[in-house]
Amino acid sequence: MLPQLLDPRPYFAHLPDPRRETQNKLHNLHDILMMVLCAVLSGVEDWVGMEAFAEEKETWLRGFLELPNGIPSHDTLSDVMGRIDPGAFQTAFTAWATAALPGLADEQVCVDGKAVRGSRKGDDPAVHLVSAFAGRARWVLAQRAVAEKSNEITAIPDLLGLLDLEGAVVSIDAMGCQKTIAQTIVDGGADYVLALKDNHPTLCEDVRLRLDAEVARGHLTALETVEKDHGRIEIRRYALGDRIDWLEAKPDWAGLQAVGRVESTRIIGDQTSTECRYFLCSFPDRDRFAAIVRGHWGIENQQHWVLDVQFGEDACRTRKDHSAENLALIRRIALNVLRHNGPPRDSIRRRKLRAALNDEYRLRLLLGQPSPATT
């Protein structure tokens, strides 16, 4: 059983305040952060709603916040959150998110990007976020914002550098299939499974031709899984080849020990479709490879989808300064807290509702305190 996440307040208490020391600075940065977090925990998605939440809960908030000049306006909340240094905020977030974990050994760290679509303005692209997600623990570990998807290549090493990867296995889609990223993972003491596509056309073609031929000839034994859900049947066949001396590019990829193939067949009614995907792998265990490939979808299903459906991330039109990425990080704090500090039988939606209605419940979520026993 995983531990609860710790009280986040000490980890964010010393963030650099971006404001000048003037008579117009009326509210503590820490108060603003905790106010916004508590509102998001309670299902509030916009600045005006956060101000209204704080006004209604001012007495409760004063139980652990100073609030020397009352409740800040929604414009102040937006302005201050937009000016916080996102790098410092993200570093503090990762320190908090990993503090309750005994380590990442044997953990799958899924890395993937996500656009905050509502942050697009005119010709300016939407803010693009790259996240690291602990698949087994099911919580967000780190986040970096980039200008656009192509910049993930430079952001991923920085993201991984925030984590102690010793003993973990890192899975990344094709954008992160880069030699420098493989080297970063190996240097961190971790394994990797990297999706291989046409951004490395020669390498991808070599792997595709070889593995397709070996599977067709029966030289590689595939692990087959069958899933049935909502009238759809999905059959996956996982094959891994660890005899790769034929691969000319092998010396260029740190730790490379095997290349993998996943054949996916989808049957819906009388329609059947098949596709094959290919991977670079730093270990030769086929069953482990299959589990990692399948487990990588956790970042889509358990993080990206939940953020859009339960927190309205794609619909959020916040975009001034750094407000899009900083508010996105608040959502990830809230998601971690709701998922791991709430009653296990409740859905995320129900936990947010309880947080909105019950001050004691909201405080237990925030502080990582166990819920009282019920009869």
Rosetta blueprint (number, residue, H / E / L):
1 M L
2 L L
3 P L
4 Q L
5 L L
6 L L
7 D L
8 P L
9 R H
10 P H
11 Y H
12 F H
13 A L
14 H L
15 L L
16 P L
17 D L
18 P L
19 R L
20 R L
21 E L
22 T L
23 Q L
24 N L
25 K L
26 L L
27 H L
28 N L
29 L H
30 H H
31 D H
32 I H
33 L H
34 M H
35 M H
36 V H
37 L H
38 C H
39 A H
40 V H
41 L H
42 S L
43 G L
44 V L
45 E L
46 D L
47 W H
48 V H
49 G H
50 M H
51 E H
52 A H
53 F H
54 A H
55 E H
56 E H
57 K L
58 E H
59 T H
60 W H
61 L H
62 R L
63 G L
64 F L
65 L L
66 E L
67 L L
68 P L
69 N L
70 G L
71 I L
72 P L
73 S L
74 H H
75 D H
76 T H
77 L H
78 S H
79 D H
80 V H
81 M H
82 G H
83 R H
84 I L
85 D L
86 P H
87 G H
88 A H
89 F H
90 Q H
91 T H
92 A H
93 F H
94 T H
95 A H
96 W H
97 A H
98 T H
99 A H
100 A L
101 L L
102 P L
103 G L
104 L L
105 A L
106 D L
107 E L
108 Q E
109 V E
110 C E
111 V E
112 D E
113 G E
114 K E
115 A E
116 V E
117 R H
118 G H
119 S H
120 R L
121 K E
122 G L
123 D L
124 D E
125 P L
126 A L
127 V E
128 H E
129 L E
130 V E
131 S E
132 A E
133 F E
134 A E
135 G L
136 R L
137 A L
138 R L
139 W E
140 V E
141 L E
142 A E
143 Q E
144 R E
145 A E
146 V E
147 A L
148 E L
149 K H
150 S H
151 N H
152 E H
153 I H
154 T H
155 A H
156 I H
157 P H
158 D H
159 L H
160 L H
161 G H
162 L L
163 L L
164 D L
165 L L
166 E L
167 G L
168 A L
169 V E
170 V E
171 S E
172 I E
173 D L
174 A H
175 M H
176 G H
177 C L
178 Q L
179 K H
180 T H
181 I H
182 A H
183 Q H
184 T H
185 I H
186 V H
187 D H
188 G L
189 G L
190 A L
191 D E
192 Y E
193 V E
194 L E
195 A E
196 L E
197 K L
198 D L
199 N L
200 H L
201 P H
202 T H
203 L H
204 C H
205 E H
206 D H
207 V H
208 R H
209 L H
210 R H
211 L H
212 D H
213 A H
214 E H
215 V H
216 A H
217 R L
218 G L
219 H L
220 L L
221 T L
222 A L
223 L E
224 E E
225 T E
226 V E
227 E E
228 K E
229 D E
230 H L
231 G L
232 R E
233 I E
234 E E
235 I E
236 R E
237 R E
238 Y E
239 A E
240 L E
241 G E
242 D L
243 R L
244 I L
245 D L
246 W L
247 L L
248 E L
249 A L
250 K H
251 P H
252 D H
253 W L
254 A L
255 G L
256 L L
257 Q L
258 A E
259 V E
260 G E
261 R E
262 V E
263 E E
264 S E
265 T E
266 R E
267 I E
268 I E
269 G L
270 D L
271 Q E
272 T E
273 S E
274 T E
275 E E
276 C E
277 R E
278 Y E
279 F E
280 L E
281 C E
282 S L
283 F L
284 P L
285 D L
286 R H
287 D H
288 R H
289 F H
290 A H
291 A H
292 I H
293 V H
294 R H
295 G H
296 H L
297 W L
298 G H
299 I H
300 E H
301 N H
302 Q H
303 Q H
304 H H
305 W H
306 V H
307 L H
308 D H
309 V H
310 Q H
311 F H
312 G L
313 E L
314 D L
315 A L
316 C L
317 R L
318 T L
319 R L
320 K L
321 D L
322 H L
323 S H
324 A H
325 E H
326 N H
327 L H
328 A H
329 L H
330 I H
331 R H
332 R H
333 I H
334 A H
335 L H
336 N H
337 V H
338 L H
339 R H
340 H H
341 N H
342 G L
343 P L
344 P L
345 R L
346 D L
347 S L
348 I H
349 R H
350 R H
351 R H
352 K H
353 L H
354 R H
355 A H
356 A H
357 L H
358 N L
359 D H
360 E H
361 Y H
362 R H
363 L H
364 R H
365 L H
366 L H
367 L H
368 G L
369 Q L
370 P L
371 S L
372 P L
373 A L
374 T L
375 T L
